[in-house]
Amino acid sequence: MEEKLLRDYARLIAQVGAHVVKGDEVWVEAGLDQPEFVEMVVEECYKAGAKKVQVRFSHAPLAKLHYKYMTVNELGKVNQIEIARLKYFNKHFPTKIWIDSDDPDGLKGINQMKMAKSSAKAYMKTKKYRDFADGKYKWCIVGVPGKAWAKKVFPNDSDEAAVEKLWAAILKTSRVDGNDPVKNWADHNASLIKHREKLKKLNLRKLYYKASNGTDFEVDLIPGISWGAGVETAPNKGEFNPNIPSEEVFTTPIAGKCEGTLVASKPLSYNGELIEDFSITFKDGKVSEVHAKKNQKLLEQMISMDEGAKMLGEVALVPYTSPIRESGILFFNTLYDENAACHVALGMGFKELLDVNLTTEEAKEKGINDSMIHVDFMVGTKDLDIVGIDAKGKKHQIFKDGEWAI
């Protein structure tokens, strides 16, 4: 891949995604697949003014070995070094960058129940620190090609060709096209914000979804809740773009206030495995049935992680003509596939869309879901219609045939 484009992408991540400014401390999480690109991101962070950049690498094959040989109790322990790290984070709120290159099937074959139990144990020991930090720091998630991921997306190509093709797709969907990517994103953010402001003015209380694949669903929205889109703001830290790419305008619904069935329009990568051809039915606001042709048990396990895993934390609107869907590529990665279609998320909601200073309990009282998971799955189709109902009971066509109608 052309070095200029990679450098442009690294600059975009530092300047727009994480919006690194003078004096920032930056924490980078990355896999071992593209170390040269990680170096570029670190350098661009320093050029943007970072005072210190730390990188922590991970490797899925090692995680697989841990899940194979360690006990649930050992996996669920959180040592004092990690606790100290969390305390430091909550005092200083470093900017975080995640560089994702994971194999979609990277943890296939592990004992998923063991993983779930150990994750739940560890989560309860770190929850208070994560809750405190929620919405208060700048962060960004981006993708780079790992060989296994690239081969999953382009199975008929050689390793080298697959990686090159995935690089090209990632750069294109991230609006890195040889021109100024920072300006490209300023223009794109303006478009997303335009739709966000239109939705805010409608003061919607309910959304109805209908599509020919069997989706027939309604969900209630929280009075006074904001909509998010593209650029976000962390208190005392400034603006940032948490997802590159991003095509969504989203909000948090009322937990426990939805009915009907959502049929997934794309596979879901969860815990290193794929759940395919599935649907989720809600009754009295909670998941009542799930059906999947592949990995039914994993889907059942996902909604059983805690009580909040059975309720919604996000509804997101993405037009069918999203550049990601029009690429014709199924990425097998939620960061990309969720931005190809309207989607919803089971689990944690976004208290910052109401008030970032709310405690977890205060947020729950106002209807924002609390959970150890936040898992997006895609429901957008070419014929998806979404109708909104405002506070006065007036109907508004929000989406028609998969596209914006406002």
Salt bridges, closest charged atoms under 4 A:
ASP8 OD2 - LYS4 NZ 2.72
ASP8 OD1 - ARG11 NH2 3.63
ASP24 OD2 - LYS138 NZ 2.65
GLU29 OE2 - ARG56 NH2 3.30
GLU29 OE2 - ARG85 NH2 3.78
GLU43 OE1 - ARG7 NH1 3.30
GLU44 OE2 - ARG7 NH1 3.25
GLU44 OE2 - LYS47 NZ 3.68
GLU74 OE2 - LYS77 NZ 2.74
GLU82 OE1 - ARG56 NH1 3.45
ASP105 OD2 - LYS152 NZ 2.92
ASP131 OD2 - LYS127 NZ 2.97
ASP157 OD2 - LYS165 NZ 3.16
ASP159 OD2 - LYS147 NZ 3.87
ASP180 OD1 - ARG11 NH1 3.70
ASP187 OD2 - LYS183 NZ 2.97
GLU197 OE2 - ARG196 NE 2.93
ASP216 OD2 - LYS210 NZ 3.01
GLU218 OE2 - LYS206 NZ 3.54
ASP220 OD1 - LYS206 NZ 2.48
GLU247 OE2 - ARG175 NH1 2.75
GLU247 OE1 - HIS188 NE2 3.68
GLU248 OE1 - HIS343 NE2 2.99
GLU276 OE2 - LYS294 NZ 3.25
GLU289 OE1 - HIS291 NE2 3.00
GLU307 OE2 - LYS286 NZ 2.46
GLU314 OE2 - HIS343 NE2 3.80
GLU314 OE1 - HIS374 NE2 2.93
GLU338 OE1 - HIS343 NE2 3.41
ASP370 OD2 - LYS127 NZ 2.99
ASP376 OD1 - HIS343 NE2 3.91
ASP376 OD1 - HIS374 NE2 3.70
ASP385 OD2 - LYS400 NZ 3.35
ASP390 OD2 - HIS396 NE2 2.89
